[in-house]
């Protein structure tokens, strides 16, 4: 832990928009200037991680993103046995997936082992003990290459990626989505991170355009994560099983009750409502 004076961590991800978080304590820092990694404490959001000047995850609101990315597809499917996570090195997504005891195998593909080791050391409040789950097969590899020759088919695939900038851009290409589709078992579903539509309309529009060429159902659902500024966040939802989009509320309630764990954001009602889009999101999806 550093004894350096408090400072403000500024984020300039969106043109004409500045966000700042007070760093009350700095736990870890590597690099200088804009290209650096910082783990710090903020009175509102708890432990936070900033990478290259952009907030990646925070202790106090990570549950929103991770619960909605994990529980919506798994409970919509209803009988997921094999789950693939691409990315998600902080372990937050893995933690939520491990809570579903009916899942038999969880494959997580992370390109950098150091990211996983770093999470275990500095982000235990987010990953908990998820990396110790015996169902986990942790593969250190490029996710875009892994999906070309998968060892098995998956019921749920969760692409927990950064935005399509730099190394993360390959996880937003038509080739990658086509390969992901090839990894799905019958009735499977893929979930993607697609940014904040109000600020990043092109990101959502691009993925929906690509999904439309591959899936019968190509849509998104929304969740409001305070540190992902500018409105609700979009999560892409692609499947050839139309029934996954229309699971009755009573069925979701029964599945959630049987899962037997408590959540802080997800509920079956929120699940259903998340697919109701405001007009500007409808227009982005329709324009794809």
Secondary structure, DSSP 4 states (H G I P E B T S, - for coil): ---PPPEEEEE--STT--EEEEESEEEEEEEETTEEEEEEEETTTEEEEEETTEEEEETTTHHHHHHHHHHHHHHHHS---EEEEEE-TTSHHHHHHHT-TT--EEEEEES-HHHHHHHHHH-HHHHTTGGG-TTEEEEES-HHHHTTS-SS-EEEEEEE---SSGGGGGGGSHHHHHHHHHHEEEEEEEEEEEEETTT-HHHHHHHHHHHHTT-SEEEEEEE--TTS-SSPEEEEEEES-GGGGS--HHHHHHHHHHHT---SS--HHHHHHTT---HHHHHHHHT-
